[in-house]
Amino acid sequence: MYAVIRTGSKQYRVEPGRELLVEKLAVEEGQPVQISDVLLYSEGEALTVGTPTVPVTVHALCLAHEKGPKLRTIKYRRRKNYKRTMGHRQTYTRLLIEKFEKAN
């Protein structure tokens, strides 16, 4: 049993009991999260593809908020005495997928 969800403009394949690292969500640690933007749902041999979504809700638990690795970018123009260094660190939310719930 698995599903494909969309969160943070990215798509993830999720299964119950697995951990998932997504872009930061506005939820506190230890609080439940419901994701209703399910694009595909598979239960055994039955596969349901949404148009655009499937009436399934994914229940997850927020485990922690984390930061990703630091990325450095450099702008440089030769012979112009121009050099700029910028950094970026993306924030993530770690989710534990608990169960799927079908809407009747």
Secondary structure, DSSP 8 states (H G I E B T S, - for coil): -EEEEEETTEEEEE-TT-EEEEE--S--TT-EEEE--EEEEEETTEEEE-SS--SEEEEEEEEEEEE---EEEEEEETTTTEEEEEEE--EEEEEEEEEEEE--
